[in-house]
Amino acid sequence: HPLLLFMRLQNLLEYGNDVEIKNTAKELLTFDSPQELVYYQDELLFANYLLDSTYTSETAPIIYSLPEIQLTNCEIDNPYILNIEISNKGEKPLKISDIMTSCTCVNLISDKRLIIDSNESETLKVKFTPDVHGKVYRYMYIASNSLNSPIYTISIKANVNK
């Protein structure tokens, strides 16, 4: 459990040696799912710092993308290819571990796993095929090691004609 490892790490800082401290910090960093990043952000930040003294909340991976895509005059069952740029505004590599969607009408064409270097961007290709008419709201959830938003949400809003 991350908290037990963190407590062990604190004890090792007082009584342990460098090898034990680094090994425990590495073990703590194996808890890197988006959910664990949300719940144990401070503990994981501290473990990263112990392994790399340049690692801070300012240098950590920071995901950025336009939070909303608006489409007008869409036609039902007509596919639209969206190019969504994902950027890393941090100084450490951004690791995207999964991309989920709220509907089967939103399909990722790109890889679900990416590594984006510091101050770089990657373009996700997404196929959106509206399956109902009216105002449609769909979502993409990008899971990553970003400290600012381990699960980044992008909304797709479309006005779909009959």
Backbone as a chain_set.jsonl record, in Angstrom:
{"seq": "HPLLLFMRLQNLLEYGNDVEIKNTAKELLTFDSPQELVYYQDELLFANYLLDSTYTSETAPIIYSLPEIQLTNCEIDNPYILNIEISNKGEKPLKISDIMTSCTCVNLISDKRLIIDSNESETLKVKFTPDVHGKVYRYMYIASNSLNSPIYTISIKANVNK", "coords": {"N": [[0.845, -1.183, 0.0], [0.555, 2.269, -0.784], [0.709, 4.236, 1.312], [1.867, 2.851, 3.437], [4.381, 2.293, 2.367], [5.289, 4.898, 2.098], [5.437, 5.7, 4.774], [7.415, 3.914, 5.584], [9.478, 4.91, 4.036], [9.85, 7.452, 5.181], [10.805, 6.666, 7.684], [13.16, 5.375, 6.901], [14.6, 7.544, 5.958], [15.42, 8.682, 8.265], [16.795, 6.622, 9.57], [17.891, 4.852, 7.737], [19.879, 3.717, 4.877], [21.294, 5.113, 1.826], [20.831, 3.395, -0.366], [18.669, 1.764, 0.443], [16.748, 3.782, 0.763], [16.478, 4.803, -1.87], [15.604, 2.468, -3.213], [13.152, 2.0, -1.922], [11.788, 4.355, -2.575], [11.629, 4.002, -5.354], [10.006, 1.735, -5.388], [7.67, 2.799, -4.283], [6.947, 4.47, -6.365], [5.912, 2.716, -8.185], [3.261, 2.693, -7.873], [1.462, 4.144, -9.856], [-0.896, 4.67, -11.162], [-3.591, 6.63, -12.58], [-5.587, 7.031, -10.617], [-4.193, 6.551, -8.245], [-2.337, 8.592, -8.425], [-3.991, 10.748, -7.991], [-4.903, 10.329, -5.335], [-2.529, 9.994, -3.851], [-0.771, 12.067, -4.365], [1.086, 13.912, -3.124], [2.811, 12.143, -1.754], [3.895, 10.645, -3.856], [5.087, 12.653, -5.32], [7.083, 13.4, -3.511], [8.603, 11.014, -3.435], [9.515, 10.944, -6.078], [11.084, 13.252, -6.011], [13.1, 12.464, -4.214], [14.516, 10.706, -5.793], [15.236, 12.276, -7.906], [16.403, 15.32, -7.662], [15.626, 17.545, -9.086], [13.004, 17.3, -9.59], [9.917, 18.657, -9.182], [6.695, 20.085, -8.307], [6.462, 22.01, -10.21], [8.141, 21.196, -12.275], [7.217, 18.739, -12.969], [5.414, 16.413, -15.158], [2.981, 18.028, -17.16], [-0.122, 18.018, -18.403], [-1.785, 19.297, -21.284], [-4.472, 20.391, -23.261], [-6.914, 21.543, -25.595], [-9.859, 21.963, -23.829], [-12.354, 21.529, -24.877], [-14.169, 20.569, -27.745], [-15.973, 21.851, -30.347], [-18.521, 21.089, -32.578], [-20.41, 21.853, -35.429], [-23.408, 21.588, -37.405], [-23.369, 18.799, -37.976], [-23.885, 15.538, -39.388], [-25.991, 12.76, -38.843], [-24.613, 9.528, -38.358], [-22.461, 10.108, -40.007], [-19.06, 10.014, -40.276], [-16.544, 11.91, -38.569], [-13.282, 13.09, -38.596], [-11.171, 13.936, -36.046], [-8.488, 15.915, -35.039], [-6.656, 16.043, -32.291], [-4.667, 17.926, -30.309], [-2.282, 17.136, -27.905], [-0.398, 18.344, -25.292], [2.693, 18.57, -23.449], [3.41, 20.514, -20.89], [5.213, 20.475, -18.898], [8.495, 19.719, -17.447], [9.347, 17.137, -17.286], [8.964, 13.835, -18.77], [5.743, 13.152, -20.145], [3.56, 10.584, -19.577], [1.162, 8.892, -21.166], [-1.185, 6.654, -20.23], [-3.623, 5.499, -20.827], [-6.581, 5.936, -22.819], [-9.853, 6.731, -22.655], [-13.297, 6.614, -23.704], [-16.581, 8.11, -23.634], [-18.531, 6.997, -25.14], [-19.42, 4.667, -27.727], [-19.422, 5.902, -30.121], [-17.262, 7.51, -30.332], [-14.119, 6.991, -31.364], [-10.813, 6.083, -30.891], [-8.161, 6.537, -33.077], [-5.46, 6.751, -32.994], [-2.569, 5.594, -31.039], [-3.186, 4.314, -27.728], [-1.385, 4.634, -25.758], [1.17, 6.8, -24.995], [4.256, 8.625, -24.972], [5.184, 11.786, -24.181], [7.56, 14.143, -24.66], [9.172, 16.806, -22.778], [7.757, 19.995, -23.211], [6.728, 19.32, -25.695], [4.423, 18.082, -28.227], [1.76, 15.874, -29.19], [-0.391, 14.547, -31.666], [-3.607, 13.371, -31.382], [-5.626, 11.184, -33.176], [-8.998, 11.008, -33.745], [-12.045, 9.391, -34.343], [-15.219, 10.531, -34.757], [-18.502, 9.609, -34.798], [-21.56, 10.662, -35.047], [-24.45, 9.374, -33.483], [-26.981, 10.001, -32.776], [-29.505, 12.565, -33.076], [-29.603, 16.171, -32.56], [-28.432, 18.086, -29.727], [-25.359, 16.923, -28.803], [-23.287, 15.463, -26.396], [-20.168, 14.281, -25.708], [-17.369, 12.522, -24.258], [-13.822, 12.373, -23.713], [-11.406, 10.668, -21.851], [-8.29, 11.069, -20.575], [-5.784, 9.278, -19.264], [-2.93, 9.783, -17.317], [0.468, 10.47, -16.161], [0.429, 13.018, -15.24], [0.696, 15.62, -12.931], [-0.998, 17.817, -12.587], [-3.45, 17.05, -13.585], [-4.339, 14.023, -13.45], [-6.323, 12.533, -14.697], [-7.412, 13.686, -17.474], [-9.956, 15.528, -19.002], [-11.64, 15.798, -22.05], [-14.143, 17.402, -23.782], [-16.543, 16.712, -26.288], [-18.652, 18.5, -28.146], [-21.479, 18.542, -30.059], [-23.653, 19.641, -32.651], [-26.09, 17.936, -34.071], [-27.632, 17.265, -37.074], [-30.734, 16.008, -38.473]], "CA": [[0.0, 0.0, 0.0], [1.407, 3.458, -0.886], [0.945, 4.929, 2.584], [2.826, 2.072, 4.222], [5.699, 2.538, 1.78], [5.667, 6.275, 2.417], [5.851, 5.701, 6.176], [8.716, 3.242, 5.614], [10.44, 5.842, 3.456], [10.139, 8.463, 6.194], [11.645, 6.018, 8.699], [14.48, 5.15, 6.303], [15.304, 8.824, 5.866], [16.024, 8.947, 9.559], [17.644, 5.536, 10.064], [18.35, 3.949, 6.69], [20.982, 4.14, 4.011], [20.862, 5.645, 0.533], [20.341, 2.325, -1.235], [17.322, 1.425, 0.916], [15.875, 4.931, 0.484], [16.201, 4.83, -3.313], [14.798, 1.295, -3.564], [11.796, 2.203, -1.417], [11.193, 5.411, -3.404], [11.277, 3.364, -6.634], [8.857, 0.855, -5.143], [6.512, 3.673, -4.109], [6.576, 5.013, -7.669], [5.176, 1.725, -8.983], [1.845, 3.058, -7.725], [1.405, 5.303, -10.748], [-2.151, 4.77, -11.911], [-4.195, 7.954, -12.393], [-6.295, 7.092, -9.333], [-3.186, 6.67, -7.189], [-1.776, 9.942, -8.521], [-4.958, 11.664, -7.373], [-4.972, 10.128, -3.89], [-1.221, 10.007, -3.196], [0.018, 13.026, -5.129], [2.214, 14.429, -2.334], [3.733, 11.06, -1.456], [4.592, 10.299, -5.091], [5.941, 13.794, -5.63], [8.229, 13.292, -2.615], [9.432, 9.893, -3.888], [10.191, 11.413, -7.292], [12.107, 14.223, -5.598], [14.226, 11.742, -3.612], [15.287, 10.08, -6.872], [15.683, 13.32, -8.834], [16.203, 16.56, -6.903], [15.043, 18.592, -9.944], [11.579, 16.987, -9.75], [9.022, 19.428, -8.316], [5.377, 20.241, -8.931], [6.622, 22.9, -11.367], [8.847, 20.508, -13.352], [6.524, 17.483, -13.244], [4.638, 16.434, -16.396], [1.741, 18.808, -17.093], [-0.88, 17.792, -19.632], [-2.637, 20.396, -21.738], [-5.166, 20.298, -24.538], [-8.166, 22.302, -25.551], [-10.772, 21.135, -23.049], [-13.648, 21.344, -25.527], [-14.235, 20.619, -29.202], [-17.346, 22.13, -30.758], [-18.821, 20.783, -33.965], [-21.742, 22.316, -35.832], [-23.949, 21.043, -38.656], [-22.972, 17.407, -38.19], [-24.94, 14.654, -39.874], [-26.021, 11.492, -38.13], [-23.893, 8.415, -38.987], [-21.387, 10.603, -40.878], [-17.872, 10.109, -39.422], [-15.692, 13.105, -38.588], [-11.955, 12.838, -38.041], [-10.721, 15.053, -35.211], [-7.077, 15.926, -34.661], [-6.612, 16.675, -30.977], [-3.277, 18.095, -29.885], [-2.0, 16.96, -26.48], [0.918, 18.924, -25.018], [3.309, 18.429, -22.14], [3.956, 21.814, -20.494], [6.189, 20.259, -17.825], [9.883, 19.446, -17.825], [9.566, 15.69, -17.252], [8.121, 13.182, -19.778], [4.33, 12.866, -19.876], [3.241, 9.217, -19.992], [-0.273, 8.633, -21.283], [-1.331, 5.218, -20.028], [-4.884, 5.013, -21.376], [-7.542, 6.928, -23.278], [-11.184, 6.133, -22.632], [-14.341, 7.484, -24.244], [-17.872, 7.928, -22.992], [-19.503, 6.452, -26.083], [-18.814, 3.934, -28.832], [-19.387, 6.782, -31.298], [-15.96, 8.179, -30.309], [-13.116, 5.937, -31.484], [-9.434, 6.535, -31.01], [-7.422, 5.944, -34.19], [-4.06, 6.768, -32.54], [-2.231, 4.717, -29.923], [-3.703, 4.694, -26.422], [-0.242, 4.871, -24.873], [2.132, 7.712, -25.601], [5.17, 9.373, -24.11], [5.397, 13.103, -24.777], [8.676, 14.813, -24.001], [9.003, 18.162, -22.265], [7.413, 21.058, -24.154], [6.397, 18.727, -26.99], [3.013, 17.765, -28.428], [1.382, 14.766, -30.067], [-1.756, 14.708, -32.166], [-4.463, 12.191, -31.326], [-6.646, 11.12, -34.22], [-10.218, 10.462, -33.18], [-13.19, 9.358, -35.257], [-16.503, 10.788, -34.082], [-19.626, 9.296, -35.672], [-22.783, 10.927, -34.279], [-25.46, 8.321, -33.629], [-28.288, 10.578, -32.426], [-29.575, 13.962, -33.518], [-29.761, 17.165, -31.512], [-27.177, 18.461, -29.064], [-24.685, 15.709, -28.352], [-22.123, 15.694, -25.533], [-19.361, 13.08, -25.508], [-16.158, 12.845, -23.504], [-12.617, 11.547, -23.744], [-10.686, 10.727, -20.583], [-6.897, 10.735, -20.837], [-5.097, 8.919, -18.023], [-1.49, 10.016, -17.472], [1.222, 10.744, -14.945], [0.412, 14.465, -15.036], [0.294, 15.99, -11.577], [-2.082, 18.793, -12.566], [-4.709, 16.399, -13.923], [-4.054, 12.636, -13.832], [-7.361, 12.127, -15.647], [-7.753, 14.917, -18.195], [-11.2, 15.344, -19.74], [-11.913, 16.625, -23.222], [-15.531, 17.213, -24.185], [-16.911, 16.916, -27.683], [-20.03, 18.996, -28.205], [-21.862, 18.591, -31.473], [-25.043, 19.876, -33.034], [-26.279, 16.931, -35.112], [-28.873, 17.4, -37.84], [-31.393, 14.743, -38.822]], "C": [[0.893, 1.25, 0.0], [1.695, 4.148, 0.445], [1.928, 4.172, 3.472], [4.243, 2.27, 3.685], [6.191, 3.947, 2.103], [6.145, 6.372, 3.871], [7.214, 5.013, 6.326], [9.807, 4.173, 5.087], [10.826, 6.927, 4.458], [11.054, 7.898, 7.276], [13.065, 5.802, 8.163], [15.276, 6.442, 6.182], [16.004, 9.161, 7.175], [17.069, 7.892, 9.937], [18.271, 4.666, 8.978], [19.542, 4.465, 5.923], [20.419, 4.539, 2.635], [20.268, 4.583, -0.388], [18.914, 1.94, -0.848], [16.324, 2.545, 0.594], [15.494, 4.947, -0.992], [15.343, 3.648, -3.741], [13.355, 1.455, -3.111], [11.078, 3.293, -2.214], [10.773, 4.846, -4.756], [10.064, 2.467, -6.489], [7.581, 1.675, -4.982], [6.026, 4.205, -5.459], [5.941, 3.981, -8.593], [3.672, 1.939, -8.865], [1.613, 4.318, -8.554], [0.14, 5.369, -11.596], [-2.734, 6.165, -11.684], [-4.919, 8.095, -11.045], [-5.305, 7.272, -8.184], [-2.51, 8.035, -7.224], [-2.699, 10.969, -7.879], [-4.879, 11.554, -5.847], [-3.634, 10.304, -3.175], [-0.263, 10.972, -3.886], [1.252, 13.504, -4.364], [3.265, 13.354, -2.062], [4.556, 10.69, -2.698], [5.513, 11.435, -5.543], [7.222, 13.731, -4.793], [9.167, 12.163, -3.054], [10.187, 10.263, -5.164], [11.332, 12.361, -6.954], [13.333, 13.529, -4.99], [15.116, 11.099, -4.678], [15.877, 11.097, -7.841], [15.385, 14.666, -8.179], [15.665, 17.709, -7.754], [13.54, 18.388, -10.126], [10.765, 17.763, -8.717], [7.654, 19.493, -8.99], [5.44, 21.162, -10.143], [7.306, 22.192, -12.539], [8.173, 19.198, -13.755], [5.787, 17.56, -14.586], [3.325, 17.188, -16.195], [1.025, 18.67, -18.424], [-1.696, 19.029, -19.981], [-3.215, 20.042, -23.106], [-6.362, 21.235, -24.455], [-9.187, 21.435, -24.833], [-12.097, 20.823, -23.753], [-13.504, 21.467, -27.041], [-15.693, 20.828, -29.565], [-17.5, 21.875, -32.245], [-20.243, 21.246, -34.275], [-22.125, 21.656, -37.146], [-23.43, 19.647, -38.974], [-24.171, 16.614, -38.705], [-24.838, 13.32, -39.152], [-25.37, 10.406, -38.989], [-22.819, 8.847, -39.984], [-20.137, 10.782, -40.01], [-17.081, 11.401, -39.652], [-14.37, 12.742, -37.937], [-11.502, 14.102, -37.308], [-9.236, 14.863, -34.913], [-6.963, 16.734, -33.377], [-5.165, 16.723, -30.507], [-3.189, 18.005, -28.364], [-0.575, 17.448, -26.245], [1.375, 18.592, -23.608], [3.983, 19.755, -21.816], [4.987, 21.691, -19.369], [7.565, 19.947, -18.365], [10.223, 17.959, -17.818], [8.623, 15.034, -18.265], [6.707, 12.896, -19.273], [4.031, 11.482, -20.43], [1.732, 9.028, -19.978], [-0.45, 7.122, -21.238], [-2.62, 4.656, -20.613], [-5.729, 6.197, -21.831], [-8.887, 6.216, -23.389], [-12.192, 7.128, -23.197], [-15.678, 7.145, -23.593], [-18.892, 7.242, -23.886], [-18.768, 5.681, -27.177], [-18.773, 4.758, -30.115], [-18.094, 7.592, -31.366], [-14.895, 7.082, -30.281], [-11.736, 6.543, -31.69], [-8.771, 5.797, -32.164], [-5.943, 5.827, -33.807], [-3.84, 5.726, -31.452], [-2.837, 5.244, -28.631], [-2.588, 5.026, -25.439], [0.782, 5.711, -25.619], [3.09, 8.218, -24.538], [5.468, 10.664, -24.846], [6.485, 13.809, -23.978], [8.313, 16.227, -23.577], [8.772, 19.165, -23.395], [7.194, 20.552, -25.587], [4.902, 18.431, -27.035], [2.88, 16.537, -29.31], [-0.061, 15.015, -30.496], [-2.474, 13.37, -32.087], [-5.458, 12.277, -32.477], [-7.83, 10.366, -33.645], [-11.306, 10.492, -34.239], [-14.465, 9.503, -34.435], [-17.609, 10.561, -35.101], [-20.906, 9.501, -34.876], [-23.841, 9.858, -34.544], [-26.857, 8.761, -33.199], [-28.307, 12.023, -32.924], [-29.835, 14.878, -32.324], [-28.41, 17.564, -30.949], [-26.583, 17.21, -28.427], [-23.451, 16.106, -27.538], [-21.428, 14.36, -25.302], [-18.037, 13.483, -24.868], [-15.044, 11.846, -23.777], [-11.902, 11.752, -22.417], [-9.27, 10.215, -20.831], [-6.197, 10.518, -19.498], [-3.59, 9.062, -18.237], [-0.827, 10.215, -16.114], [1.305, 12.243, -14.648], [-0.065, 14.796, -13.627], [-0.882, 16.952, -11.564], [-3.437, 18.153, -12.856], [-4.439, 14.969, -14.375], [-5.095, 12.042, -14.781], [-7.9, 13.397, -16.28], [-8.973, 14.642, -19.064], [-11.295, 16.333, -20.891], [-13.351, 16.344, -23.63], [-15.693, 17.502, -25.674], [-18.377, 17.29, -27.678], [-20.392, 19.169, -29.67], [-23.346, 18.904, -31.615], [-25.29, 18.995, -34.257], [-27.65, 17.095, -35.749], [-29.45, 16.019, -38.121], [-30.924, 14.221, -40.141]], "O": [[1.893, 1.283, 0.718], [2.817, 4.598, 0.675], [2.729, 4.784, 4.179], [5.192, 2.4, 4.458], [7.379, 4.153, 2.353], [7.134, 7.044, 4.162], [8.062, 5.466, 7.095], [10.915, 4.218, 5.622], [12.0, 7.282, 4.568], [11.975, 8.577, 7.731], [14.046, 6.018, 8.875], [16.502, 6.427, 6.292], [17.036, 9.832, 7.194], [18.093, 8.209, 10.543], [19.11, 3.819, 9.284], [20.134, 5.491, 6.257], [19.243, 4.33, 2.336], [19.307, 4.851, -1.108], [18.05, 1.806, -1.714], [15.189, 2.277, 0.199], [14.319, 5.089, -1.329], [14.437, 3.815, -4.558], [12.432, 1.086, -3.838], [9.886, 3.167, -2.498], [9.694, 5.165, -5.257], [9.196, 2.439, -7.361], [6.527, 1.29, -5.489], [4.824, 4.369, -5.666], [5.478, 4.333, -9.677], [2.902, 1.419, -9.673], [1.572, 5.425, -8.017], [0.109, 6.044, -12.625], [-2.4, 6.816, -10.694], [-4.865, 9.15, -10.413], [-5.549, 8.05, -7.261], [-2.149, 8.578, -6.18], [-2.236, 11.947, -7.29], [-4.799, 12.567, -5.152], [-3.604, 10.718, -2.016], [0.935, 10.702, -3.971], [2.355, 13.496, -4.911], [4.465, 13.62, -2.131], [5.76, 10.452, -2.605], [6.591, 11.19, -6.084], [8.315, 13.978, -5.304], [10.386, 12.333, -3.046], [11.364, 9.931, -5.311], [12.412, 12.283, -7.54], [14.467, 13.951, -5.219], [16.324, 10.966, -4.486], [16.875, 10.831, -8.51], [14.233, 15.1, -8.149], [15.286, 18.746, -7.21], [12.875, 19.216, -10.75], [10.911, 17.545, -7.514], [7.482, 19.012, -10.11], [4.57, 21.104, -11.012], [7.07, 22.557, -13.691], [8.526, 18.612, -14.778], [5.559, 18.655, -15.099], [2.644, 17.009, -15.185], [1.508, 19.147, -19.451], [-2.224, 19.715, -19.107], [-2.543, 19.479, -23.97], [-6.763, 21.661, -23.371], [-9.364, 20.273, -25.199], [-12.865, 19.974, -23.301], [-12.81, 22.349, -27.547], [-16.557, 20.062, -29.137], [-16.726, 22.371, -33.063], [-21.16, 21.05, -33.477], [-21.262, 21.219, -37.907], [-23.089, 19.353, -40.12], [-25.323, 16.985, -38.479], [-23.745, 12.819, -38.887], [-25.558, 10.374, -40.205], [-22.317, 8.012, -40.736], [-20.14, 11.611, -39.1], [-16.973, 11.901, -40.771], [-14.341, 12.155, -36.855], [-11.46, 15.19, -37.883], [-8.798, 13.764, -34.575], [-7.148, 17.951, -33.375], [-4.521, 15.689, -30.332], [-3.909, 18.69, -27.637], [0.352, 17.011, -26.928], [0.57, 18.367, -22.705], [5.014, 20.087, -22.401], [5.565, 22.69, -18.94], [7.784, 19.912, -19.576], [11.287, 17.569, -18.299], [7.586, 15.609, -18.592], [6.505, 12.462, -18.139], [4.226, 11.233, -21.62], [1.105, 9.007, -18.919], [0.065, 6.399, -22.091], [-2.705, 3.455, -20.871], [-5.614, 7.305, -21.307], [-9.033, 5.235, -24.119], [-11.965, 8.337, -23.17], [-15.878, 6.047, -23.075], [-20.0, 6.937, -23.443], [-17.629, 6.004, -27.512], [-18.15, 4.346, -31.093], [-17.853, 8.288, -32.352], [-14.779, 6.339, -29.307], [-11.531, 7.399, -32.55], [-8.814, 4.568, -32.223], [-5.258, 4.905, -34.248], [-4.775, 5.066, -30.999], [-2.989, 6.452, -28.449], [-2.835, 5.636, -24.399], [1.202, 5.373, -26.725], [2.767, 8.235, -23.35], [5.941, 10.652, -25.983], [6.345, 14.039, -22.777], [7.279, 16.767, -23.971], [9.491, 19.181, -24.394], [7.443, 21.268, -26.557], [4.206, 18.518, -26.023], [3.782, 16.208, -30.081], [-0.843, 15.622, -29.765], [-2.02, 12.369, -32.642], [-6.058, 13.326, -32.714], [-7.7, 9.254, -33.133], [-11.473, 11.486, -34.945], [-14.746, 8.704, -33.542], [-17.66, 11.226, -36.135], [-21.306, 8.623, -34.112], [-24.09, 9.489, -35.692], [-27.803, 7.976, -33.253], [-27.26, 12.624, -33.161], [-30.225, 14.436, -31.243], [-27.378, 17.404, -31.6], [-27.226, 16.535, -27.623], [-22.675, 16.971, -27.943], [-22.022, 13.423, -24.767], [-17.636, 14.645, -24.931], [-15.275, 10.664, -24.031], [-11.805, 12.874, -21.921], [-9.076, 9.072, -21.244], [-6.037, 11.447, -18.706], [-3.037, 8.538, -19.204], [-1.471, 10.139, -15.067], [2.167, 12.677, -13.883], [-1.107, 14.311, -13.186], [-1.689, 16.92, -10.635], [-4.466, 18.664, -12.415], [-4.321, 14.723, -15.575], [-4.784, 11.154, -15.574], [-8.733, 14.093, -15.701], [-9.019, 13.641, -19.779], [-11.065, 17.531, -20.732], [-13.738, 15.188, -23.804], [-15.067, 18.405, -26.231], [-19.234, 16.509, -27.264], [-19.699, 19.855, -30.421], [-24.172, 18.484, -30.805], [-24.772, 19.264, -35.341], [-28.68, 17.068, -35.075], [-28.76, 15.004, -38.023], [-31.378, 13.166, -40.584]]}, "num_chains": 1, "name": "protein.A"}
